[in-house]
Amino acid sequence: MKSTPAAVPLLRAELGDVLRGIRRAQGRTLREVSLQAQVSLGYLSEVERGQKEASSELLEAITSALGIPLWCVLREVSDRMAVFEGMSVPETLPDGVVPVTLIS
């Protein structure tokens, strides 16, 4: 019997999971972040659940409300996707880039 390969996770699902993890790690509610980001509560919830694609402007508003640079969130998502595809993720960053630990 052949095993079927696992489906590649959707980018929007991984992005939402990272955003949700950061928000929860900060002990913040959807309402708090949605108000600060000026995004509707329902839309933010759908983004976190991977049901909606977020524009770059929306992502910037959300990450700004979370106090996390957008590039850190995108890096975490990129690393997750690389690991899923069996790639090794380098532990080092280019000179001058400050590492940020998000979630594991």
N, C-alpha and C positions, 0 to 999 in steps of 0.2 A: 504494500500500500504506500503510495507516494504522499509525502506531506506537502501541503500547499504553503508557499512562502507567505510570511506575514505581509499585510498590505502596508505600503509606505504611509506614514501618518500625513495628514493634510497640514500644510504650512499654517493655515489659519487655526487649526486645532492646537498645534504646538505653541503658537504665539499666544493664544488665549490662555493656555495652561500656564505659561510663564508669567503672564500678567496677573492671573488669579493668584499664583503662588507668591508673587511679590506683595500683592495687596494683603493677602492673609498673613504673611510673615510680619507685615507692619501693623497687624491688628486693626485694619481699617475695613469699613463696610463698603458695599457697592455704592450706597447712597452718598457717602462722604466723597469718594473718588469721582463719582459722576457729577456731583455739584462743583467740585474744584476744577474738573476738566471741562465743564460745561457740555456734557454729553448726557443724553437721556439715560436714565437708569436701565430701561429695557434694552437699549442698544448696547450699552456696556456689558450687560449680562450676556447678550448674544455673542459679543466679541469674545468674552472670556470662555464661553462654551464652544467656541469654534464654529458657530453657526452663521456668522457674518464676517465678510472681508472688511478690514479696517483700512481707510485711506491713510496716507502718510501724515496728513494733517491731524487726523483723529489719533493716530498712534503717538504723535508728538504731544498732543494735549493730555493723553492718558499718562504717558511716561513722565511728563512734567508734573502732573498732579501727584504721581507716585514719588517724585524726587529722584528718579533714575534716568540716566541718559538713554536715549533711544538706542544708541549703538550697543549698549550693554545688553538690552533685551534681545536685540537682533543677534548678537553674538551667542547668547544662551540658546536661542532657537537654532541657530546654525550648528552649534556644537551637538545639540540633541539629534538633529537630522543626520549629521555626519556619523555619530555613534550608531544610529539605527542602520545606516548603510554599511556598517562595518569598518569605518575609517577611524584612524586614531586621531585624537584631537590634541594638538600641541599644548603643553602646559605653559609655554612662554608667550609673552606678548611683545610686540615691537617696542624698542626703546622709547621711553617717554609716555607710555600708556599705563595708566594706573589700573591694576586688576581690581575687579569688584566681584565679590562672591554673592551670587543671587540665591539660587536654590539648588538642591541636589535631588 
